[in-house]
Amino acid sequence: MKKIAILQSNYIPWKGYFDIIKQVDEFIFYDDVQYTKNDWRNRNKIKTSSGPLWLTIPVRQETLSQKINETKVSQDNWAEKHWKSISLNYSKAPFYNLYKERLELFFMEMKSPYLSEINRSAIELLNSFLGIKTALTSSADYKLIEGKNERLIDLILQAGGTHYLSGPSAKDYIREDLFKEAGIEISWMDYSGYIEYPQLFPPFVHAVSVLDLILNTGPDSKEFMK
């Protein structure tokens, strides 16, 4: 049995994204699809004393058909600004000093102009903090066919998968009968039931970057995940 998940890359995603990664054998970044504006591809939230703050990577969207892996950054100093916001708001978090050096190095040395590469590098770093060992690949590593469901099924089969873990929003278009015909079992990620953890700046908010969980709970982060 080999379990696969296929998702678009997100910027410093929330804990649920990492729970999907953790529960599969191979996670495929699905960035050969259309870039969507005002989505999670290039932004996420952190906690501040004034409420949640968006950290947004400025990007160029030159055409409506532009793919995520074709999307480029439009300002060079975004990473420095993001690190300043993170360090300002989390400097008093219990485990800030444990991760500060590696986080600062990531932001200060990030020079890639491509959003996909930035997202993947950030996710790889955050996986290392969370102890997640799942193999990460890209849809660009595989041959892609046409058809929304057909492409996913073919990707899973190319990767040797027998099980597919999907986010709940995909229920709107996933045809489970086609997956069953291909010998692939589908399971759906359940984001309910997360417990609260010690968090700066109450009231508690679940829907923020996993950085919030990591900097507040450190090595115990997994205790507050699925």
Phi, psi and omega in degrees: 000133175226124183259134184239145167232144182227115182217153171294149177289142176239160179271127183030067191295172177282173187299329180299325178298319182284334174294324175296313179303315185296331187270002181239167178273329178219131178247122183255119174288123186255071187257010174270034180232170186298134174289132180250126182286151179057042180236192183274359183300319187237017181203158172199176186248148168237166178271143173221170179295343179259007182110180180301141180238129176283131167253115187239127173278118179289129182229163175262127171245100187272334177219156179292334182271003182301133180275160178300317183283000173258353187279130183245154177290145182254351178224139185280337189261015183299319186294319178297319179296318180295318179295322178298319179293318180295312183293324179296318187269344181242009182298336179261004176292144187305327186245018179303313184293334180293326185249354187306310187300314182288324178292315180299319179298319179300310184289320184287334183256002181285110183242356182297138177274354186259129181302317181301318181292322178297312182299315181295318180297319179295317180294322177299318179295313181295324174302319181295325177294325185268358179072027181270125186252006184305140176292132179251127176227181181232149176301335178293344178281351185239163173278130185253136178250173180276161178099125184301306179286318182299321180295316179298315180300316181293322176300313181299316181293320177299325181278359180079022184278149175241343180229146180233122176260119185242151170290153185295334182293339181285353179299339181291335184230346180292129175258099185298332180296323179292322178293319180297318178299328180274001179082023182250127177270134180255137168232155187246132179292135179248115183266007181277161172085009176296138177266154179284153177234166177299120187226138176291157171058069178298160007283164183293141177227127177279322191276065175226169179305147177300342175306324180299314178296314183297313184287337179269332185237350174057228182299345179273005184307321184296338179292341182252013177246181184292000000 
